[in-house]
Amino acid sequence: MPRSLDDTRRHVQVLPERIGAVAGSEFPGHYPGEDHSWSLQKFKENLITSVQRLTPSTIEFDLVGVDASIANALRRVMIAEVPTIAIEEIYVWNNTSIMQDEVLCHRVGLVPLKIDPRSLKYRPSPHSAPHETDTIVFDLSVRCDRRPGVDKSEKDPKKLYYDSNVYTGMMKWSPSGDQSRKYRGKEPKPVDRDILLCKLRPGQQVDLHCFARKGVGMDHAKFSPVATASYRLLPHIILREPIPVEHQQKFQKCFPEGVIEIENDQVVVKNPRKDTVSREVLRHPEFADKVSLNRIRDHFMFNVESTGQYNPEELVPEAIKILLSKISAVEEGLDKLFASEGQAA
């Protein structure tokens, strides 16, 4: 259940045992004579998700109360297993630019496409013929010519020539079969129309026929839906002793702006989220025993930047669906294994 940042801070304060190493200890036998086995009810009570910042391209959120293996699995699935659509095959009918065919095709293949991956099926096999259910076709045909009547002293290529720059916005979707109806109002197109692909000069021409298909980031980075998917642990700054008034300004400057504030001649930890864990304060002997720098081992601060195929708030649910499907596959495999062992016995 989503909670506010204040709720999250209170949660951190009342659970000091969550400070320390990243590895989990919720399993029988870790503490002699004590049972710390995993509990679903306890997990539900401790789990917190809180969106801290949302923009059209990025999302920052907190995930609290899970083991590092779960947080890392979520990150890796977002990078490598959430499917997208990217250009997989290109037929070069003509390319008289100074850019080699392989380099130009590589650039075009990396262009993020605004197509809902859920609208296409996976290609049945690498050698199967393209079909309207698994392939989107784009054509790129651009020729550069000199503009008539331009002053000879003009140096700006945009004023001298037609189409001297080839942009992603010049890629035209070529619908086939029932795709015109299927994508009515949501035409497949590049995420950004102003990505420069190559430059041309009078007489030069580029003519490409491109096939876009569904894939995942583990096959090629062009299929990854995120530009950044990272997390870090929430810093936890503990003031063990009061900081003398004459050292408070110096203490405050040891941290990034906004982390430490001085209120009523007292040093206060205002916003530990802004701390970069630089440990600069430990360089000064006068602060050696007055402060302790820790991190909350199960409080993960995620930063995810979408490349445009998905809205950023859609990436985490899609990754969770994939994780759940993996768990279901494991359960089915175990059921079959136990069933076969029972029959053998």
The 8 nearest C-alpha neighbors of each residue, nearest first, counted from 0:
[[1, 47, 48, 2, 46, 49, 43, 44],
 [2, 0, 48, 49, 47, 3, 50, 46],
 [3, 1, 49, 6, 0, 48, 47, 4],
 [2, 4, 6, 5, 49, 7, 1, 50],
 [3, 5, 7, 6, 8, 2, 49, 51],
 [6, 4, 8, 7, 3, 9, 2, 10],
 [7, 5, 9, 3, 4, 8, 2, 10],
 [6, 8, 4, 10, 5, 9, 11, 3],
 [9, 7, 5, 11, 10, 6, 4, 12],
 [10, 8, 12, 6, 11, 7, 5, 13],
 [9, 11, 7, 8, 12, 13, 6, 14],
 [12, 10, 8, 9, 14, 13, 7, 15],
 [11, 13, 9, 10, 14, 15, 8, 7],
 [12, 14, 10, 11, 15, 9, 16, 8],
 [13, 15, 11, 16, 12, 17, 10, 18],
 [16, 14, 17, 18, 13, 12, 11, 295],
 [17, 15, 18, 14, 19, 13, 295, 11],
 [18, 16, 15, 295, 14, 296, 19, 297],
 [19, 17, 295, 16, 296, 15, 294, 293],
 [20, 18, 296, 17, 294, 295, 21, 293],
 [19, 21, 22, 296, 18, 23, 294, 295],
 [20, 22, 296, 67, 23, 19, 297, 66],
 [23, 21, 20, 24, 67, 66, 296, 68],
 [24, 22, 25, 66, 21, 67, 20, 26],
 [23, 25, 26, 29, 22, 35, 30, 27],
 [26, 24, 35, 36, 37, 23, 27, 29],
 [25, 27, 36, 35, 24, 37, 29, 28],
 [28, 26, 36, 34, 35, 29, 25, 33],
 [29, 27, 30, 31, 26, 34, 33, 32],
 [28, 30, 27, 26, 31, 24, 35, 25],
 [29, 31, 28, 33, 32, 34, 27, 35],
 [32, 30, 33, 28, 29, 34, 27, 35],
 [31, 33, 30, 34, 28, 29, 27, 35],
 [34, 32, 30, 31, 35, 28, 27, 29],
 [35, 33, 27, 36, 28, 32, 26, 30],
 [36, 34, 25, 26, 27, 33, 37, 29],
 [37, 35, 26, 27, 25, 34, 38, 28],
 [36, 38, 25, 26, 35, 39, 42, 41],
 [39, 37, 41, 40, 42, 36, 35, 43],
 [38, 40, 42, 41, 43, 37, 44, 36],
 [41, 39, 43, 42, 38, 44, 45, 37],
 [42, 40, 44, 38, 43, 39, 45, 37],
 [41, 43, 39, 45, 40, 44, 46, 38],
 [44, 42, 40, 46, 41, 45, 39, 47],
 [43, 45, 41, 42, 46, 40, 47, 39],
 [44, 46, 64, 42, 43, 41, 47, 63],
 [47, 45, 64, 43, 63, 44, 42, 48],
 [48, 46, 63, 62, 1, 0, 45, 64],
 [49, 47, 1, 62, 61, 63, 0, 2],
 [48, 50, 1, 61, 60, 2, 51, 3],
 [51, 49, 60, 52, 59, 61, 48, 53],
 [50, 52, 60, 59, 49, 53, 61, 4],
 [53, 51, 59, 58, 50, 54, 60, 57],
 [52, 54, 58, 57, 59, 55, 51, 50],
 [53, 55, 57, 56, 58, 52, 311, 59],
 [56, 54, 57, 310, 53, 311, 58, 305],
 [55, 57, 305, 54, 304, 311, 310, 307],
 [58, 56, 304, 54, 311, 303, 53, 305],
 [57, 59, 53, 303, 52, 311, 302, 54],
 [60, 58, 302, 52, 51, 301, 50, 303],
 [59, 61, 50, 51, 301, 49, 300, 58],
 [62, 60, 300, 49, 48, 299, 301, 63],
 [61, 63, 48, 299, 47, 298, 300, 60],
 [64, 62, 298, 47, 46, 297, 65, 299],
 [63, 65, 46, 45, 297, 47, 298, 62],
 [66, 64, 297, 63, 69, 67, 46, 70],
 [65, 67, 68, 69, 23, 297, 70, 64],
 [66, 68, 70, 69, 71, 21, 65, 297],
 [69, 67, 71, 66, 70, 72, 65, 22],
 [70, 68, 72, 67, 71, 66, 73, 65],
 [71, 69, 67, 73, 72, 68, 74, 66],
 [70, 72, 74, 68, 73, 69, 67, 75],
 [73, 71, 69, 75, 74, 70, 68, 76],
 [72, 74, 70, 76, 71, 75, 69, 77],
 [75, 73, 71, 77, 72, 76, 228, 70],
 [74, 76, 78, 72, 77, 73, 79, 71],
 [75, 77, 80, 79, 73, 78, 74, 318],
 [78, 76, 74, 75, 81, 318, 79, 80],
 [79, 77, 75, 76, 223, 225, 216, 80],
 [78, 80, 216, 217, 76, 77, 215, 75],
 [79, 81, 76, 215, 216, 82, 77, 78],
 [80, 82, 77, 215, 318, 79, 76, 317],
 [83, 81, 215, 214, 80, 116, 213, 222],
 [82, 84, 116, 222, 213, 214, 215, 224],
 [83, 85, 213, 212, 116, 211, 214, 112],
 [86, 84, 211, 212, 222, 87, 112, 108],
 [87, 211, 85, 108, 210, 88, 212, 209],
 [86, 88, 211, 210, 85, 212, 108, 89],
 [89, 87, 210, 209, 86, 90, 211, 108],
 [90, 88, 209, 208, 210, 91, 207, 104],
 [89, 91, 208, 207, 92, 209, 88, 210],
 [92, 90, 207, 93, 89, 206, 208, 94],
 [93, 91, 206, 207, 90, 94, 208, 205],
 [94, 92, 206, 91, 205, 95, 204, 207],
 [93, 95, 205, 96, 204, 206, 91, 100],
 [94, 96, 203, 204, 93, 205, 97, 98],
 [97, 95, 98, 203, 94, 199, 204, 205],
 [96, 98, 99, 95, 199, 198, 94, 197],
 [99, 97, 96, 103, 100, 102, 197, 95],
 [100, 98, 102, 101, 103, 97, 96, 94],
 [99, 101, 103, 102, 104, 98, 94, 91],
 [102, 100, 104, 103, 99, 105, 98, 106],
 [103, 101, 105, 99, 104, 100, 106, 98],
 [102, 104, 106, 100, 105, 101, 99, 98],
 [105, 103, 107, 101, 106, 102, 108, 100],
 [104, 106, 102, 108, 103, 107, 101, 109],
 [107, 105, 103, 109, 104, 108, 102, 196],
 [106, 108, 104, 110, 109, 105, 103, 196],
 [107, 109, 86, 105, 106, 110, 104, 85],
 [108, 110, 221, 106, 107, 111, 105, 85],
 [109, 111, 107, 108, 112, 189, 106, 85],
 [112, 110, 190, 189, 109, 85, 306, 113],
 [111, 113, 189, 190, 114, 188, 308, 110],
 [112, 114, 190, 308, 188, 189, 187, 307],
 [115, 113, 187, 112, 116, 308, 84, 188],
 [114, 116, 117, 118, 113, 308, 83, 309],
 [117, 115, 83, 118, 119, 84, 114, 82],
 [116, 118, 115, 119, 120, 82, 83, 114],
 [117, 119, 116, 115, 120, 114, 132, 181],
 [120, 118, 133, 117, 132, 116, 121, 213],
 [121, 119, 133, 132, 122, 213, 118, 117],
 [120, 122, 213, 133, 123, 119, 214, 212],
 [121, 123, 124, 133, 120, 125, 212, 213],
 [124, 122, 121, 127, 125, 126, 120, 133],
 [123, 125, 127, 126, 122, 121, 128, 129],
 [126, 124, 127, 122, 123, 128, 129, 121],
 [125, 127, 124, 128, 123, 122, 129, 88],
 [128, 126, 124, 125, 123, 129, 122, 130],
 [127, 129, 130, 126, 125, 124, 122, 123],
 [130, 128, 134, 127, 133, 131, 122, 210],
 [129, 131, 132, 133, 134, 128, 175, 135],
 [130, 132, 134, 133, 176, 175, 178, 129],
 [133, 131, 130, 119, 120, 134, 118, 178],
 [132, 134, 120, 119, 130, 131, 122, 121],
 [135, 133, 212, 131, 211, 130, 129, 132],
 [134, 136, 211, 210, 212, 137, 131, 133],
 [137, 135, 210, 173, 209, 172, 211, 134],
 [138, 136, 172, 209, 171, 173, 170, 208],
 [139, 137, 208, 171, 170, 207, 209, 140],
 [138, 140, 170, 207, 206, 171, 169, 141],
 [139, 141, 206, 205, 207, 138, 142, 204],
 [140, 142, 205, 204, 206, 139, 143, 162],
 [143, 141, 204, 203, 205, 144, 162, 140],
 [142, 144, 201, 162, 161, 163, 200, 203],
 [145, 143, 201, 161, 160, 202, 146, 142],
 [144, 146, 160, 201, 159, 161, 147, 143],
 [145, 147, 160, 159, 161, 149, 144, 148],
 [148, 146, 149, 145, 159, 160, 150, 144],
 [147, 149, 150, 146, 151, 159, 145, 158],
 [150, 148, 147, 151, 146, 159, 153, 158],
 [149, 151, 152, 153, 148, 159, 147, 154],
 [152, 150, 153, 149, 154, 159, 148, 147],
 [151, 153, 150, 154, 149, 155, 159, 158],
 [154, 152, 151, 150, 155, 159, 149, 158],
 [155, 153, 156, 152, 159, 158, 151, 157],
 [154, 156, 158, 157, 153, 159, 160, 152],
 [157, 155, 159, 158, 160, 154, 163, 153],
 [158, 156, 155, 159, 160, 163, 161, 162],
 [159, 157, 156, 155, 160, 146, 149, 153],
 [158, 160, 156, 146, 157, 145, 155, 149],
 [161, 159, 145, 146, 144, 157, 156, 163],
 [160, 162, 144, 143, 163, 145, 146, 157],
 [163, 161, 143, 164, 160, 165, 142, 141],
 [162, 164, 199, 143, 198, 161, 160, 200],
 [165, 163, 198, 162, 199, 197, 166, 195],
 [166, 164, 197, 196, 198, 195, 162, 163],
 [167, 165, 195, 168, 194, 196, 193, 169],
 [166, 168, 192, 169, 194, 170, 193, 189],
 [167, 169, 192, 166, 170, 193, 189, 191],
 [168, 170, 167, 166, 171, 139, 165, 192],
 [171, 169, 139, 168, 167, 138, 137, 172],
 [172, 170, 138, 137, 169, 173, 139, 188],
 [171, 173, 137, 136, 174, 138, 187, 170],
 [172, 174, 136, 137, 171, 175, 138, 135],
 [175, 173, 178, 179, 172, 136, 176, 135],
 [174, 176, 178, 131, 177, 173, 179, 136],
 [175, 177, 178, 131, 174, 179, 130, 132],
 [178, 176, 179, 180, 181, 175, 131, 174],
 [177, 179, 181, 180, 174, 176, 175, 182],
 [180, 178, 181, 182, 177, 174, 183, 175],
 [179, 181, 183, 178, 182, 177, 184, 176],
 [180, 182, 178, 179, 183, 177, 185, 118],
 [183, 181, 185, 186, 180, 179, 178, 184],
 [182, 184, 180, 185, 181, 179, 186, 178],
 [183, 185, 186, 182, 180, 181, 179, 187],
 [186, 184, 182, 183, 187, 114, 181, 188],
 [185, 187, 182, 184, 188, 183, 172, 114],
 [188, 186, 114, 113, 185, 172, 112, 189],
 [189, 187, 113, 112, 186, 190, 172, 114],
 [190, 188, 112, 191, 113, 111, 192, 167],
 [189, 191, 113, 112, 111, 307, 188, 192],
 [190, 192, 189, 193, 194, 167, 168, 111],
 [191, 193, 168, 167, 194, 189, 166, 190],
 [194, 192, 166, 191, 167, 195, 168, 165],
 [193, 195, 166, 167, 192, 191, 196, 168],
 [196, 194, 166, 197, 165, 193, 167, 164],
 [195, 197, 165, 166, 194, 106, 167, 107],
 [196, 198, 165, 195, 164, 199, 98, 103],
 [199, 197, 164, 163, 165, 200, 196, 96],
 [198, 200, 163, 203, 96, 143, 164, 197],
 [199, 201, 203, 143, 163, 202, 198, 144],
 [202, 200, 144, 143, 203, 145, 199, 160],
 [201, 203, 143, 144, 200, 204, 142, 199],
 [204, 202, 95, 96, 201, 200, 143, 199],
 [203, 205, 142, 95, 141, 94, 96, 143],
 [206, 204, 94, 141, 93, 140, 142, 207],
 [205, 207, 140, 93, 92, 139, 94, 91],
 [206, 208, 91, 139, 90, 138, 92, 209],
 [207, 209, 138, 90, 89, 137, 91, 139],
 [210, 208, 89, 137, 136, 88, 138, 207],
 [209, 211, 136, 88, 86, 135, 87, 89],
 [212, 86, 210, 135, 85, 87, 134, 136],
 [211, 213, 134, 84, 85, 87, 133, 86],
 [212, 214, 84, 121, 83, 85, 82, 116],
 [213, 215, 82, 222, 83, 84, 212, 216],
 [216, 214, 82, 222, 80, 217, 218, 79],
 [215, 217, 79, 223, 222, 220, 219, 218],
 [216, 218, 79, 215, 219, 80, 220, 223],
 [217, 219, 216, 215, 220, 214, 222, 79],
 [220, 218, 216, 221, 217, 222, 215, 223],
 [219, 221, 216, 223, 222, 217, 218, 215],
 [220, 222, 109, 219, 223, 85, 216, 108],
 [223, 221, 216, 215, 220, 83, 214, 219],
 [222, 224, 216, 220, 78, 221, 225, 79],
 [225, 223, 306, 305, 222, 308, 83, 78],
 [226, 224, 305, 306, 227, 304, 223, 78],
 [225, 227, 304, 306, 305, 228, 224, 223],
 [228, 226, 304, 225, 303, 229, 302, 305],
 [229, 227, 303, 302, 74, 225, 304, 78],
 [230, 228, 302, 301, 227, 303, 74, 231],
 [229, 231, 301, 300, 302, 299, 232, 228],
 [230, 232, 300, 299, 233, 301, 229, 298],
 [231, 233, 299, 298, 294, 295, 300, 234],
 [232, 234, 295, 294, 298, 272, 299, 235],
 [235, 233, 294, 271, 293, 232, 236, 295],
 [234, 236, 293, 294, 292, 295, 233, 237],
 [235, 237, 292, 291, 293, 234, 238, 271],
 [238, 236, 291, 290, 239, 235, 292, 293],
 [239, 237, 290, 240, 289, 291, 236, 241],
 [238, 240, 289, 290, 237, 241, 291, 288],
 [239, 241, 289, 238, 242, 290, 288, 237],
 [240, 242, 243, 238, 239, 289, 266, 265],
 [241, 243, 247, 240, 244, 266, 246, 289],
 [244, 242, 246, 245, 247, 241, 265, 264],
 [243, 245, 247, 246, 242, 264, 265, 248],
 [244, 246, 243, 247, 248, 249, 242, 250],
 [247, 245, 249, 244, 243, 248, 250, 242],
 [246, 248, 250, 244, 249, 245, 242, 251],
 [249, 247, 251, 250, 246, 252, 245, 244],
 [248, 250, 252, 246, 247, 251, 253, 245],
 [251, 249, 247, 253, 248, 252, 246, 280],
 [250, 252, 248, 253, 249, 259, 254, 247],
 [253, 251, 249, 254, 250, 248, 255, 256],
 [252, 254, 280, 250, 251, 279, 249, 255],
 [253, 255, 252, 251, 258, 256, 274, 259],
 [256, 254, 274, 258, 257, 273, 253, 252],
 [255, 257, 258, 254, 259, 252, 273, 251],
 [256, 258, 259, 270, 255, 269, 260, 273],
 [259, 257, 270, 269, 271, 256, 273, 255],
 [260, 258, 268, 269, 251, 257, 267, 266],
 [261, 259, 267, 266, 269, 262, 268, 258],
 [262, 260, 266, 265, 267, 264, 263, 259],
 [261, 263, 265, 264, 260, 266, 267, 259],
 [264, 262, 265, 261, 266, 267, 260, 244],
 [265, 263, 262, 261, 244, 266, 247, 243],
 [264, 266, 262, 263, 261, 267, 242, 241],
 [267, 265, 261, 260, 262, 242, 247, 264],
 [266, 268, 260, 269, 259, 261, 265, 262],
 [269, 267, 259, 258, 270, 260, 271, 266],
 [270, 268, 258, 259, 267, 260, 271, 257],
 [269, 271, 258, 272, 268, 273, 257, 259],
 [270, 272, 274, 273, 258, 234, 235, 269],
 [273, 271, 270, 274, 233, 234, 258, 275],
 [274, 272, 271, 258, 270, 275, 255, 257],
 [273, 275, 271, 272, 276, 255, 258, 254],
 [274, 276, 277, 273, 255, 254, 234, 272],
 [277, 275, 278, 274, 234, 292, 279, 254],
 [276, 278, 279, 275, 274, 254, 280, 253],
 [279, 277, 280, 276, 281, 282, 292, 253],
 [278, 280, 277, 281, 253, 282, 254, 283],
 [281, 279, 253, 278, 282, 283, 286, 250],
 [282, 280, 283, 279, 278, 287, 286, 284],
 [283, 281, 280, 279, 284, 278, 287, 286],
 [282, 284, 281, 285, 286, 280, 287, 279],
 [285, 283, 287, 286, 282, 281, 288, 280],
 [284, 286, 283, 287, 288, 289, 246, 281],
 [287, 285, 289, 284, 288, 283, 290, 281],
 [286, 288, 284, 281, 289, 285, 283, 290],
 [289, 287, 286, 290, 239, 291, 240, 285],
 [288, 290, 240, 239, 286, 287, 238, 291],
 [291, 289, 238, 239, 237, 288, 286, 292],
 [290, 292, 237, 236, 293, 238, 289, 239],
 [293, 291, 236, 235, 237, 290, 294, 234],
 [294, 292, 235, 234, 236, 291, 18, 19],
 [293, 295, 234, 235, 233, 232, 296, 18],
 [294, 296, 18, 298, 233, 297, 17, 232],
 [295, 297, 21, 18, 19, 298, 17, 20],
 [296, 298, 64, 63, 295, 65, 66, 299],
 [297, 299, 63, 295, 232, 233, 296, 62],
 [300, 298, 232, 62, 231, 61, 230, 63],
 [299, 301, 61, 230, 231, 60, 232, 62],
 [302, 300, 230, 60, 59, 229, 61, 299],
 [301, 303, 59, 229, 228, 230, 58, 300],
 [304, 302, 228, 58, 227, 57, 59, 301],
 [305, 303, 57, 227, 226, 225, 56, 228],
 [304, 306, 225, 307, 56, 311, 226, 224],
 [307, 305, 225, 224, 226, 308, 304, 111],
 [306, 308, 305, 309, 190, 310, 113, 111],
 [307, 309, 113, 306, 112, 224, 114, 83],
 [310, 308, 307, 311, 313, 314, 305, 224],
 [309, 311, 313, 312, 307, 305, 56, 308],
 [312, 310, 313, 305, 314, 57, 58, 56],
 [311, 313, 310, 314, 315, 58, 316, 53],
 [314, 312, 311, 310, 316, 315, 309, 317],
 [315, 313, 317, 311, 316, 312, 318, 309],
 [314, 316, 318, 317, 313, 319, 312, 77],
 [317, 315, 319, 318, 314, 313, 320, 312],
 [318, 316, 320, 314, 315, 319, 313, 321],
 [317, 319, 315, 321, 316, 320, 77, 76],
 [318, 320, 322, 316, 321, 317, 323, 315],
 [321, 319, 323, 317, 318, 322, 316, 324],
 [320, 322, 324, 318, 319, 323, 325, 317],
 [323, 321, 319, 325, 324, 320, 318, 326],
 [324, 322, 326, 320, 325, 321, 319, 327],
 [323, 325, 327, 321, 326, 322, 328, 320],
 [326, 324, 328, 322, 323, 327, 321, 329],
 [325, 327, 323, 329, 328, 324, 330, 322],
 [328, 326, 324, 330, 325, 329, 331, 323],
 [327, 329, 325, 331, 326, 330, 332, 324],
 [330, 328, 332, 326, 327, 331, 333, 325],
 [331, 329, 327, 333, 332, 328, 334, 326],
 [332, 330, 334, 328, 329, 333, 327, 335],
 [331, 333, 329, 335, 330, 334, 328, 336],
 [332, 334, 336, 330, 335, 331, 337, 329],
 [335, 333, 331, 337, 336, 332, 338, 330],
 [336, 334, 338, 332, 333, 337, 339, 331],
 [337, 335, 333, 339, 338, 334, 332, 340],
 [338, 336, 340, 334, 339, 335, 333, 341],
 [337, 339, 335, 341, 336, 340, 334, 342],
 [338, 340, 342, 336, 341, 337, 335, 343],
 [341, 339, 343, 337, 342, 338, 344, 336],
 [340, 342, 338, 344, 339, 343, 337, 336],
 [341, 343, 339, 344, 340, 338, 337, 336],
 [342, 344, 340, 341, 339, 338, 337, 336],
 [343, 341, 342, 340, 339, 338, 337, 336]]
